[in-house]
Amino acid sequence: MKKFEIPNIYRSSIISKLKEIRKSEDLRKKDFSPTELDFGPVKFLIARHFGFCYGVENAIEIAYKTIEENSGKRIFLLSEMIHNPVVNLDLQSQGIQFIMDTYGNQLISWAEINSDDVVIIPAFGTTLEVEHLLNEKGIDTLKYNTTCPFVEKVWTRAENLGNENYTVVIHGKAKHEETRATFSHSTRNAPSVIVRDIKEAEFLAKIILGDVIKEEFYNFFDGRYSHGFDVKKDLVRVGVVNQTTMLATETQAIADLLHNAMIKKYGAENLKNHFADTRDTLCYATNDNQSATIGLLGWEADLAIVIGGYNSSNTTHLVELLEGKFTTYFISGADKIISDILISHFDVSLRKEKITEYFLPQKAQITIALTSGASCPDAVVDEVLNKLLSFYENAKSNEGYL
């Protein structure tokens, strides 16, 4: 796989080296067990896969090269490059301005953007409407486009489904940049609808089977179906694609649910005329990170810490997986570990940050499961690990550990 040139500030002395060791020992990625780092009074279970993925490193490389190549020019990002505060703040500190926030709300008027400006398209991609607007302004939408190749793969699959007269069911969060972009590209070629989770897919299955009147579709999926969507004819043939950062197991469960609904309605012998197998749209990095997190669940730990941006979808799903077994703290960086007693962390269910006291158990040795999202730099994971180690006077030094 290609090696990317990303700033050294995102590399680390511990985590990056650990990844290289595990990669050399497991080239085919068959071992999802964590790495144990035993420092005496504290032991870490480090997930097999985590941190920057191909798409993120590609986006960061392009962004920093754009800065180097365009001295003196105004440089804009359509929205956050990736969902990580460290990376986005660093880009802003170098003069890059964000045109929209992560939900598509305008921060800078389009009237202020002109053909002399450079506009970077983030890793999530963007809508056809925004691309058209930029082209009308004379702005190159290809040279500084950092859209993840795996996101583009989803768009291609959706286009193929449309060409084969299938309706595209998108598993994703309707307000997420990637899903908005995928929906825009998909609706160009096919009727499309966004489902958030398995419960919404179950409702869609009831519509397909006629258990719920078709008018309820328009109420339930308001704002999440393509213009002119006709329930009677557009739910006869369907295929599922996903926002690449969703839970892979849930995407498959949604596909299986709709697969079975089509068998029930049309018979197994006619399934190929009504359901398209689209499992190849799942992102390899999302799969690897989630499989590695599931691998952590097979071990015992006193707590788990997940590092990443609070608006990061893939990171949130790692938290949800770990919360099923461990007391889990979702933090954006080492500064959230206030002391050996206090930690400020994000509560996924409440959607807000809160402070917890005595998060570290008082015992001779504790075990901490540790992982991060696909947009979290290794250097940030290093900082968290070192902050935790600093609370234990008798801990072994991390220098020369690996």
C-alpha positions in Angstrom: 0.0 0.0 0.0 1.2 3.5 -0.8 3.2 5.4 1.9 2.0 8.9 2.4 4.0 12.0 3.3 2.3 13.4 6.4 3.7 15.9 9.0 5.9 14.3 11.6 3.8 16.0 14.3 1.3 13.2 13.7 3.8 10.4 14.0 4.8 8.8 17.3 7.6 7.0 19.0 5.6 4.3 20.6 2.4 3.7 18.6 3.8 4.0 15.1 6.6 1.6 16.0 4.1 -0.8 17.5 2.0 -0.8 14.3 5.1 -1.6 12.2 5.9 -4.6 14.4 2.4 -6.0 14.3 2.2 -5.4 10.5 5.5 -7.3 9.9 4.2 -10.2 12.1 0.7 -10.3 10.5 0.9 -9.2 6.9 -2.4 -10.8 6.0 -4.3 -9.2 9.0 -5.6 -12.5 10.4 -4.7 -11.8 14.0 -7.1 -9.4 15.7 -5.8 -9.9 19.2 -4.5 -6.8 21.0 -0.9 -6.0 21.9 -0.1 -6.2 25.6 2.2 -3.5 26.9 3.0 -4.2 30.6 4.5 -1.3 32.5 4.2 -2.9 36.0 1.4 -1.1 37.9 -0.5 -0.4 34.6 -0.9 -2.6 31.6 -2.3 -1.6 28.2 -4.2 -3.7 25.7 -3.6 -1.9 22.4 -6.1 -2.7 19.6 -4.6 -4.5 16.6 -5.9 -1.9 14.2 -6.7 1.8 14.8 -5.8 5.3 13.9 -5.2 6.9 10.5 -6.5 4.9 7.5 -5.6 5.2 3.8 -8.3 7.8 3.1 -7.3 10.0 6.0 -3.5 9.9 5.2 -4.3 10.7 1.6 -6.4 13.7 2.6 -3.8 15.0 5.0 -1.0 14.7 2.4 -2.9 16.6 -0.2 -3.9 19.3 2.2 -0.4 20.1 3.3 0.9 19.9 -0.2 -1.8 22.4 -1.2 -0.5 24.8 1.5 3.1 24.5 0.2 2.1 25.0 -3.4 -0.2 28.0 -2.9 1.8 30.5 -0.8 0.0 33.9 -0.8 -3.4 32.5 -2.0 -6.5 32.1 0.1 -7.1 28.4 0.8 -10.5 27.1 1.9 -11.8 23.7 3.0 -15.5 23.0 2.2 -15.8 21.7 5.8 -13.7 19.8 8.3 -10.9 17.8 6.6 -11.6 14.9 8.8 -13.4 14.5 12.1 -10.4 15.2 14.4 -9.9 18.5 16.3 -6.1 18.2 16.3 -5.8 18.0 12.5 -8.5 20.6 11.8 -7.0 23.1 14.3 -3.6 22.7 12.8 -4.9 23.4 9.3 -6.7 26.4 10.5 -3.6 27.7 12.3 -1.9 27.6 8.8 -4.5 29.9 7.4 -7.1 27.5 5.9 -10.6 28.6 6.4 -13.7 26.4 6.5 -16.6 27.4 4.2 -19.2 25.2 6.0 -19.5 23.4 9.3 -19.8 19.6 9.6 -23.6 19.8 9.1 -23.5 21.9 6.0 -24.3 25.2 7.6 -22.6 28.1 5.9 -19.7 29.8 7.7 -18.4 31.8 4.8 -20.7 33.1 2.1 -20.3 31.7 -1.4 -20.2 35.3 -2.6 -16.8 35.7 -0.9 -15.3 32.8 -2.9 -13.8 33.5 -6.3 -11.7 31.9 -9.0 -8.4 33.1 -7.5 -9.1 31.0 -4.4 -8.1 27.4 -3.7 -10.9 25.1 -2.4 -10.1 21.7 -0.9 -12.7 19.0 -1.0 -12.5 17.0 2.3 -12.1 13.2 2.6 -15.9 12.8 3.0 -16.4 14.2 -0.6 -19.1 16.6 -1.4 -22.4 16.9 -3.2 -22.9 17.4 -7.0 -24.6 20.7 -6.2 -21.5 22.1 -4.5 -19.2 20.8 -7.2 -21.4 22.5 -9.8 -21.3 25.8 -7.8 -17.5 25.6 -7.6 -17.1 24.9 -11.3 -19.4 27.9 -12.1 -17.0 30.0 -10.1 -14.0 28.7 -12.1 -12.5 26.7 -9.2 -10.8 23.5 -10.0 -12.6 20.7 -8.2 -10.2 17.9 -9.2 -6.7 19.1 -8.3 -7.4 19.5 -4.6 -10.0 16.8 -4.1 -9.2 14.6 -1.1 -12.3 12.4 -1.3 -11.5 9.0 0.1 -11.3 6.3 -2.7 -13.5 4.0 -0.7 -16.2 6.7 -0.6 -15.9 7.0 -4.3 -16.3 3.3 -4.6 -19.6 3.5 -2.9 -20.7 6.2 -5.4 -19.7 4.0 -8.3 -21.6 1.0 -6.8 -24.7 3.3 -6.3 -24.4 4.4 -10.0 -24.2 0.8 -11.1 -27.3 0.0 -9.1 -29.1 2.8 -10.7 -28.1 1.7 -14.2 -29.6 -1.7 -13.4 -32.9 -0.1 -12.2 -32.3 -0.7 -8.5 -33.3 1.7 -5.8 -30.4 2.6 -3.5 -30.8 2.2 0.2 -28.1 4.1 2.0 -27.2 3.1 5.5 -25.9 6.3 7.1 -26.5 9.4 9.2 -28.5 11.8 7.0 -26.7 14.9 8.3 -23.2 13.4 8.0 -21.0 15.0 5.2 -20.3 11.6 3.6 -23.9 10.5 3.5 -25.1 13.9 2.1 -22.5 13.5 -0.6 -23.4 9.8 -1.3 -27.1 10.7 -1.4 -26.4 13.5 -3.9 -24.4 11.2 -6.2 -26.9 8.3 -5.9 -30.0 10.3 -6.7 -28.5 11.3 -10.0 -28.9 7.7 -11.2 -31.4 6.1 -8.9 -34.3 6.5 -6.5 -32.6 6.7 -3.1 -33.5 6.6 0.6 -31.4 6.9 3.8 -31.9 4.5 6.7 -30.1 5.3 10.0 -30.2 1.9 11.7 -31.7 -1.6 11.8 -35.0 -0.3 13.3 -35.5 2.1 10.4 -34.7 -0.8 8.0 -37.3 -2.9 9.7 -39.9 -0.2 9.1 -38.8 0.0 5.4 -39.2 -3.8 5.2 -42.8 -3.4 6.5 -43.5 -0.9 3.7 -42.1 -3.3 1.2 -44.2 -6.2 2.5 -47.3 -4.0 2.6 -47.7 -4.3 6.4 -47.6 -0.5 6.6 -49.5 1.8 4.2 -47.2 3.5 1.7 -48.1 7.0 2.8 -46.3 6.3 6.1 -43.0 6.0 4.1 -43.1 9.7 3.2 -43.7 10.7 6.8 -41.1 8.4 8.4 -38.4 9.2 5.9 -39.2 12.8 5.4 -36.2 14.7 4.0 -34.3 11.4 3.4 -35.7 10.2 0.0 -35.0 11.4 -3.5 -37.3 13.7 -5.4 -40.2 11.9 -7.0 -39.8 8.7 -5.0 -42.6 6.3 -5.8 -43.1 3.7 -3.1 -45.2 1.5 -5.3 -42.5 1.1 -8.0 -39.2 2.1 -6.4 -39.2 -0.6 -3.7 -39.5 -3.5 -6.1 -35.7 -3.8 -6.7 -33.3 -2.6 -4.0 -29.6 -2.6 -3.1 -27.8 -1.4 0.0 -24.7 0.8 0.2 -23.3 2.5 3.3 -21.6 5.5 4.8 -18.2 3.9 5.1 -17.8 4.6 8.8 -21.0 2.9 10.0 -20.9 -0.4 11.9 -20.2 -3.0 9.3 -22.2 -5.6 11.1 -25.2 -3.3 11.1 -24.9 -2.6 7.4 -24.8 -6.4 6.8 -27.8 -6.9 9.1 -29.8 -4.3 7.2 -28.9 -5.9 3.9 -29.9 -9.3 5.3 -33.2 -7.9 6.5 -34.1 -6.5 3.2 -32.8 -9.6 1.4 -35.2 -11.7 3.5 -38.1 -9.3 3.0 -37.7 -9.7 -0.8 -37.6 -13.5 -0.5 -40.8 -13.4 1.6 -42.6 -11.1 -1.0 -41.3 -12.5 -4.3 -39.9 -16.0 -3.5 -36.3 -17.2 -3.3 -36.3 -18.2 -7.0 -36.9 -14.5 -8.0 -34.5 -12.9 -5.5 -32.0 -11.8 -8.1 -34.7 -9.6 -9.8 -35.4 -7.8 -6.5 -32.2 -7.6 -4.4 -28.6 -6.7 -5.3 -25.7 -8.1 -3.3 -23.6 -5.0 -2.4 -21.4 -6.1 0.5 -18.3 -4.9 -1.4 -19.1 -1.3 -0.4 -17.9 -1.8 3.2 -14.6 0.1 3.9 -11.7 -2.2 4.7 -10.4 0.2 7.4 -13.8 0.4 9.2 -13.9 -3.4 9.1 -10.4 -3.8 10.4 -10.8 -1.3 13.2 -14.2 -2.7 14.3 -12.8 -6.3 14.1 -9.8 -5.3 16.3 -12.2 -3.6 18.8 -14.2 -6.8 18.9 -10.9 -8.6 19.5 -10.4 -6.5 22.6 -13.7 -7.7 24.0 -12.2 -11.2 24.3 -9.8 -9.9 27.0 -10.2 -8.6 30.5 -9.6 -4.9 31.4 -10.6 -2.5 34.2 -11.6 0.2 31.7 -11.3 1.2 28.1 -10.3 4.5 26.6 -11.2 5.5 23.0 -9.6 8.6 21.4 -11.0 10.6 18.6 -13.2 13.5 17.5 -16.5 13.6 19.2 -18.3 14.1 15.9 -16.4 11.1 14.4 -18.9 8.4 13.3 -16.3 5.6 13.1 -14.9 6.4 16.6 -18.4 6.6 18.1 -19.1 3.1 16.9 -15.9 1.8 18.6 -17.1 3.3 21.8 -20.5 1.6 21.4 -18.8 -1.7 20.9 -16.6 -1.4 24.0 -19.3 -0.1 26.2 -21.0 -3.4 26.1 -18.3 -4.9 28.3 -16.0 -2.2 29.7 -16.5 1.1 31.5 -15.5 3.2 28.5 -14.2 6.8 28.3 -14.3 8.6 25.0 -11.8 11.5 24.9 -10.4 13.7 22.2 -6.9 13.9 23.6 -4.6 13.7 26.7 -5.7 17.1 28.0 -9.1 15.5 28.8 -7.3 13.4 31.5 -7.4 16.1 34.1 -5.6 14.2 36.8 -5.3 10.6 38.2 -8.7 11.2 39.7 -10.6 13.2 37.1 -11.4 12.6 33.4 -13.5 14.8 31.1 -15.1 12.5 28.5 -17.9 12.5 25.9 -21.1 10.6 26.7 -22.4 9.2 23.4 -25.9 8.7 24.6 -26.2 12.2 26.1 -24.2 13.8 23.3 -22.2 15.9 25.7 -19.0 16.0 27.7 -19.0 15.2 31.4 -16.5 14.7 34.2 -16.1 11.5 36.1 -14.2 11.1 39.3 -11.9 8.2 40.3 -11.9 6.7 36.8 -8.7 4.8 37.6 -9.3 1.8 39.9 -7.2 1.8 43.1 -5.4 -1.6 42.9 -1.9 -3.0 42.5 -2.2 -3.4 38.8 -4.8 -2.1 36.4 -5.4 -3.0 32.8 -6.6 -0.4 30.2 -7.9 -1.3 26.8 -6.9 1.5 24.3 -7.9 2.3 20.8 -8.6 5.3 18.6 -10.7 6.3 15.6 -9.5 6.4 11.9 -8.9 10.1 12.0 -6.8 10.2 15.2 -3.1 10.8 14.9 -0.7 8.2 16.5 1.0 11.1 18.3 -2.3 11.8 20.2 -2.5 8.1 21.3 1.1 8.4 22.5 0.2 11.5 24.6 -2.7 9.7 26.2 -0.6 6.6 27.0 2.2 8.8 28.5 -0.2 10.9 30.5 -1.6 7.7 32.1 1.9 6.3 32.8 2.8 9.5 34.6 0.4 8.7 37.4 2.4 5.6 38.4 5.8 6.4 40.0 7.0 2.8 39.7 5.9 2.3 36.1 8.6 1.0 33.7 10.0 3.6 31.3 8.5 3.5 27.8 11.9 4.4 26.3 13.3 1.4 24.5 10.3 -0.7 25.5 9.6 -1.9 22.0 
